[in-house]
Amino acid sequence: MQPLQYISDYTGKHTAVVIPISEWENIVRKYADLKLLEQESSNEKAVSGQYTMGDFAGILAPERADALLKHVEQSRSEWDRDF
């Protein structure tokens, strides 16, 4: 078993625990209801629209990202030139 990591606030009070993913997977296998909680949490985000940047990490193909970046850079140069 790998060690747990504790996250504390400025007063030293523990506010969260980080566990290794392998331990989490063991816990989820043992307690199937936890998997349902993960799914409910994802569904709540979809309904409420409260996403973070991390929720979208890796969903844009690199080719598409490069094309969008090229378009932004081109637009920026056109803006500077015409201004």
N, C-alpha and C positions, 0 to 999 in steps of 0.2 A: 504494500500500500504506500502510495506517495503521500507526502505531507500536505495538509490543508494549508491554505493561505487565508489570513484574516485581513479584512479591510476595516480600518478604524476611522472615526471622525477626528476632529481636531482636539477633542477632549480625551481621546484614547478609547472611547467606547466602540466595541465591535459593531459594525453596521452590515457586514456581509461576509460570506465565506466563499472562497474559490476552491473548487475541488477538481482534481484531474478528470479529464473527459472519460477515461477508462473507468474510474470509480462511478461517475454519473451513469454510464451505460449499465454498470452492474446494478445500481440502485433502480434504474428504470426497468430492467429485466425483472427484478424482484418485486417491484411495486408498479404494476401496469397502469394504475390510475395516474401516475405522474406523466406518462406519455400523453394522456388525454388533456392534462393541464397545459402542456406545451402547445397542443393543437388549439385549445381554447384561447390561449394567449395570442397565437397567430391570427385567429379569426377576429378577436377583439381589435387588433391593430388594423386589420383590413376594414372593419366597419367604422372605426373611429378616425382612420386616416392619420394616426399618430405613429409615424415611422421615423427611424433614425437613419443616418447615412449608412450605417453598418447593415441595415436591412436590405440595401440594394447592392452591396459589394459583390462584384463578380457576375452580375446579371446582364451587363452590357458587353457584347462581343468586342474584342480588341480592335477589330477592323472598323466597326461602327464608331467606337470611341475616337479612333484616329481621324476618321472622316469628319466627325463633329468638331474636333479640335482644329483641324485644318480650316473648316468653315469659319470658326470663331476668329482664328488668326487672320484670315482673309478679310473678314468683316471689319476687324480692328484696323487693318492697314488701309482699307477703303475709307473708314471714318477719319483717320489721321490725314489722309491725302486730300479729302474733300473739305476738310475743316479749314 
